[in-house]
Amino acid sequence: MAVAEGDPDVQQGLAAFRQSLANLGWREGGDLKFEYRWGAGDTDRIRRYAKELVELSPDLIVAHSTPPVVALLRETHSIPIVFLTVTDPLGQGLVKSLARPGGNVTGFSVFMISLGAKWLELLKEVAPNMTRATIIFNPQTAPYYPLYLDSIKQAAPSFSVEPVAVQIHSESDIERAISTVGSERNGGLIILPDSFNIVHRRKIIDLVARYRLPAVYYFRYFATDGGLISYGPDEIDLFRRTAAYVDRILKGDKPAELPVQQPSRFELVVNLKTAKALGIAMPRPLLLRADEVIE
């Protein structure tokens, strides 16, 4: 797991994963044993834990997000790996093709080229005067960031928005980046999907609130934790679907022959309580489109 053990939302995903395995007939503590490692957004720790897990010679490893998959593939090309919430596994060289991965790894991808346009659309709806969108990410934990930046840049002219990419590596970088946007006129934020951003989401959400900025996030738990809007795949659904691939591989299917799958459900979550605190009047059409409105 790329994130911290205390993350309640990812724990909810793991609970859904375990329940799905139970529904498929696997008995935890009987014919199934779990070993967990938590990277907490630290790439050095993730590499160390990947080595530990491979040395245990498990029958299969589940990897959450890109850094654990990359670290695991440095250690093994024989132990089956099922990933979830990975961006562009083909472009990152994790698989040979999406239809037939060809190696010891397969799973569930999350990138859609339309996401950049959707995030900008949402920001312009809630902040029509926005002219500059700052995108923040850690390149170490989000090595796929050029894909998202390209998606946003392609969509930016149609919304009359200038995209600005800012790399962050520490909490002080987060504070500096968000305070800079707060000092500008007509600025907004896009928080990229990134395990570093997930681990530090409380810091990000608090700073965004302090500077009263419109911001859009990827996973729903950013909005439920106090962020303004989130739009992205239903991660709990990805955890559930991951169980089906684990089941198939443990019963004899090969990762090389199981196609990488795309997200099937996307969620739009709006935090109306946060909008009121920021002085943002949420457009009624946006509220009607939302899968969940937090009041």
Residue pairs with C-beta under 8 A, 6 or more apart in sequence:
1 10
1 14
1 36
1 37
1 38
1 39
1 64
1 68
2 39
2 41
2 46
2 64
2 65
2 66
2 67
2 68
2 141
2 195
2 198
3 10
3 38
3 39
3 40
3 41
3 64
3 65
3 195
3 198
3 199
4 38
4 40
4 41
4 199
5 36
5 38
5 40
7 198
7 199
9 219
9 221
9 224
9 235
10 64
10 198
12 236
13 235
13 236
13 238
13 239
14 239
16 236
16 239
16 240
17 62
17 239
17 240
17 242
17 243
18 28
18 34
18 243
20 239
20 240
20 242
20 243
20 244
21 28
21 32
21 243
21 246
21 247
22 28
24 243
24 244
24 247
26 32
26 247
26 250
28 34
35 53
35 56
35 58
37 49
37 50
37 52
37 53
38 49
39 45
39 46
39 49
39 67
39 68
39 195
40 199
41 138
41 141
41 195
41 196
41 198
41 199
41 200
43 67
43 71
43 140
43 141
46 67
46 68
46 71
47 71
47 74
49 68
49 71
50 68
50 71
50 72
50 74
50 75
51 71
51 75
53 61
53 72
54 61
54 72
54 75
54 76
54 79
57 79
58 79
59 79
59 80
59 250
60 79
60 80
60 81
60 82
60 246
60 249
60 250
61 72
61 79
61 80
61 81
61 82
62 81
62 82
62 83
62 84
62 242
62 246
63 69
63 72
63 81
63 82
63 83
63 84
63 86
63 107
64 83
64 84
64 85
65 83
65 84
65 85
65 86
65 141
65 195
66 86
66 87
66 92
66 141
66 142
66 143
66 144
67 140
67 141
67 143
67 195
68 83
69 81
69 83
69 86
69 89
69 94
69 105
70 92
70 94
70 143
72 79
72 81
72 105
73 81
73 94
73 105
76 104
77 103
77 104
78 104
79 104
80 104
80 105
80 249
80 254
80 255
81 104
81 105
81 106
81 107
81 255
82 105
82 106
82 107
82 242
82 245
82 246
82 249
82 255
83 89
83 94
83 105
83 106
83 107
83 108
84 107
84 108
84 235
84 238
84 239
84 241
84 242
85 108
85 110
85 193
85 233
85 235
85 238
86 92
86 94
86 107
86 108
86 109
86 110
87 109
87 110
87 111
87 142
87 144
87 147
87 148
87 193
88 109
88 111
88 144
88 147
89 95
89 98
89 101
89 105
89 107
89 109
89 260
90 97
90 98
90 260
91 144
91 147
92 143
92 144
94 105
95 101
95 102
95 103
95 105
95 106
95 260
96 102
96 103
98 109
98 259
98 260
99 259
99 260
100 256
100 257
100 259
101 255
101 256
101 257
101 258
101 259
101 260
102 256
103 255
103 256
104 255
104 256
105 255
106 245
106 255
106 256
106 258
106 259
106 260
107 242
107 245
107 260
107 261
108 238
108 241
108 242
108 245
108 260
108 261
108 262
108 263
109 260
109 261
109 262
109 263
110 193
110 232
110 233
110 238
110 263
111 144
111 147
111 148
112 262
112 263
113 151
114 151
115 148
115 151
115 231
115 232
116 148
116 150
116 151
116 152
116 153
116 154
116 155
117 151
117 154
117 155
117 158
118 231
119 152
119 190
119 216
119 231
120 133
120 152
120 155
120 156
120 159
120 161
120 190
121 155
121 159
122 216
122 229
122 231
122 268
122 286
123 130
123 133
123 159
123 161
123 188
123 190
123 214
123 215
123 216
124 130
124 159
124 161
125 283
125 285
125 286
126 214
126 228
126 229
126 275
126 280
126 282
126 283
126 286
127 186
127 188
127 214
127 280
129 186
130 161
130 186
130 187
130 188
130 214
131 160
131 161
131 162
131 186
131 187
132 161
132 162
132 164
132 181
132 184
132 186
132 187
132 188
133 152
133 156
133 161
133 162
133 163
133 164
133 187
133 188
133 189
133 190
134 163
134 164
134 165
134 166
134 177
134 180
134 181
134 187
134 188
134 189
134 190
135 148
135 149
135 152
135 163
135 164
135 165
135 166
135 189
135 190
135 192
136 166
136 167
136 168
136 174
136 177
136 178
136 189
136 190
136 191
136 192
136 197
136 204
137 145
137 148
137 165
137 166
137 167
137 168
137 191
137 192
137 194
137 196
137 197
138 167
138 168
138 169
138 194
138 196
138 197
139 145
139 167
140 169
140 196
141 194
141 195
141 196
142 192
142 193
142 194
142 195
142 196
142 197
145 165
145 192
145 194
148 192
148 193
149 163
149 165
152 163
152 190
153 163
156 162
156 163
161 188
166 177
166 180
167 173
168 174
168 177
168 196
171 200
171 203
174 200
174 203
174 204
174 207
175 203
175 207
178 189
178 204
178 207
178 208
178 211
178 213
179 207
179 211
181 187
181 188
181 189
181 211
181 213
182 210
182 211
182 212
182 213
187 213
188 213
188 214
188 215
188 216
189 208
189 213
189 214
189 215
189 216
190 215
190 216
191 197
191 201
191 204
191 215
191 216
191 217
191 218
191 222
191 227
192 218
193 218
193 219
193 232
197 204
198 219
201 217
201 221
201 222
201 225
201 227
202 225
204 227
205 222
205 225
205 226
205 227
206 226
208 215
208 227
208 228
209 226
209 274
209 277
209 278
212 278
212 279
213 278
214 228
214 278
214 280
215 227
215 228
215 229
216 228
216 229
216 230
216 231
217 223
217 227
217 228
217 229
217 230
217 231
217 232
218 230
218 231
218 232
219 230
219 232
219 233
219 235
220 230
220 232
220 234
220 235
220 267
220 269
220 292
221 230
222 230
223 229
223 230
223 269
223 270
223 271
223 274
223 292
223 294
224 269
224 271
224 294
226 271
226 274
227 271
227 274
228 270
228 271
228 274
228 275
228 278
228 280
229 268
229 269
229 270
229 271
230 267
230 268
230 269
231 266
231 267
231 268
231 269
232 266
232 267
233 263
233 265
233 266
233 267
234 263
234 265
234 266
234 267
237 263
237 264
237 265
238 263
241 261
241 264
245 258
248 258
249 255
249 258
267 291
267 292
268 289
268 290
268 291
268 292
269 290
269 291
269 292
269 293
269 294
270 282
270 286
270 287
270 290
270 292
270 293
270 294
271 294
272 282
272 287
272 293
272 294
272 295
273 294
273 295
274 294
275 281
275 282
287 293
